[in-house]
Every structure is written in C-alpha cells, then in structure tokens.
Amino acid sequence: MNKILFFLFTFVFSIQLFAQVGSIRGFVYEEASGEPAMFSNVVLDGTKIGTVTDGNGFFNLSQVPVGTYTISVSYIGYDGISSSV
C-alpha cells in the first residue's frame, strides 16, 4: 500500500513540475515601414532563452518558467528595444 501511495504521489508531483512553464509568442515589425523584421534576435534578459524571428517576423520562446521577464529585440542596423513581459 505504501509503495502505491508513494508512486502516485511521485507521479502527480512530477506532472506539476512540467506544468510550470509557458511560451511567449509574437511578431516583430519595423516601426517606420510596418514590414516584418525578418531574422531579428529575441532574448529574455538574464536567461539563456532566445530565438530568431522567421520571414514573417514571428518568434516563439518555449519552455519559459513562470515569472516576469524583460524581452529584448535586436536587429542589425536598428536600435534595440526592450519590454517587460
């Protein structure tokens, strides 16, 4: 009986650990022209989480732990920008 309870507790606890992450998705556009900022860098400051936008300016940061972050976008030839998420 104790082994079964231990297994159930461990299983339920491990599921909750996996549920504590999320995703941040969005698009990056050039302010002046409104065109997508293709292949710009998107990074969460203070972490090793980052990605590059695709041809439509879309990015997806996955496996982001719950919390408040500052997201930074940089693009060659443009000033970088940061925002709190």
Phi and psi in degrees as a GROMACS rama.xvg file:
@    title "Ramachandran Plot"
@    xaxis  label "Phi"
@    yaxis  label "Psi"
@TYPE xy
-63.9779  -35.7651  ASN-2
-65.6588  -38.8741  LYS-3
-66.6295  -45.1872  ILE-4
-62.6988  -41.0409  LEU-5
-61.938  -43.8796  PHE-6
-62.2535  -46.5285  PHE-7
-62.08  -44.0828  LEU-8
-61.3605  -45.5188  PHE-9
-63.4294  -42.2132  THR-10
-64.1065  -48.1733  PHE-11
-64.6344  -42.0637  VAL-12
-63.8562  -39.0309  PHE-13
-68.953  -33.7927  SER-14
-64.5321  -40.4049  ILE-15
-65.9392  -32.8466  GLN-16
-65.1249  -39.3038  LEU-17
-71.2638  -21.5153  PHE-18
-82.9352  -1.42672  ALA-19
-93.9812  28.1728  GLN-20
-129.981  162.798  VAL-21
-147.945  -168.175  GLY-22
-129.404  149.445  SER-23
-121.825  120.94  ILE-24
-127.95  152.55  ARG-25
177.532  -173.802  GLY-26
-122.764  149.8  PHE-27
-118.809  126.47  VAL-28
-124.169  151.3  TYR-29
-73.874  132.287  GLU-30
-65.4732  -42.9006  GLU-31
-69.8883  -45.438  ALA-32
-101.077  -20.011  SER-33
79.9806  3.57105  GLY-34
-76.5106  152.065  GLU-35
-62.5987  139.355  PRO-36
-88.2575  86.5308  ALA-37
-67.3572  137.626  MET-38
60.3964  34.0539  PHE-39
-87.3795  156.097  SER-40
-89.836  133.266  ASN-41
-124.061  122.392  VAL-42
-136.316  143.366  VAL-43
-89.6499  115.335  LEU-44
-58.9665  138.433  ASP-45
82.2489  5.11688  GLY-46
-130.852  177.289  THR-47
-102.572  18.7327  LYS-48
-94.2988  124.421  ILE-49
-165.902  167.422  GLY-50
-158.447  -179.706  THR-51
-122.404  140.229  VAL-52
-70.8821  156.055  THR-53
-89.2846  -166.561  ASP-54
-65.2879  -18.5978  GLY-55
-100.125  4.88806  ASN-56
81.5913  9.58425  GLY-57
-84.388  141.067  PHE-58
-134.817  155.546  PHE-59
-142.79  112.256  ASN-60
-99.6115  113.322  LEU-61
-107.456  167.009  SER-62
59.1745  41.4047  GLN-63
-90.7206  119.411  VAL-64
-62.8094  152.505  PRO-65
-60.9885  136.194  VAL-66
157.367  -175.989  GLY-67
-106.159  132.812  THR-68
-132.909  164.173  TYR-69
-108.951  122.698  THR-70
-99.8438  133.026  ILE-71
-120.305  138.664  SER-72
-122.288  130.818  VAL-73
-130.4  148.225  SER-74
-148.366  132.307  TYR-75
-58.3702  129.369  ILE-76
88.439  -0.874464  GLY-77
-127.502  157.351  TYR-78
-72.3036  144.295  ASP-79
-75.4299  162.465  GLY-80
-139.955  147.284  ILE-81
-130.259  151.323  SER-82
-151.019  148.249  SER-83
-85.3113  133.727  SER-84
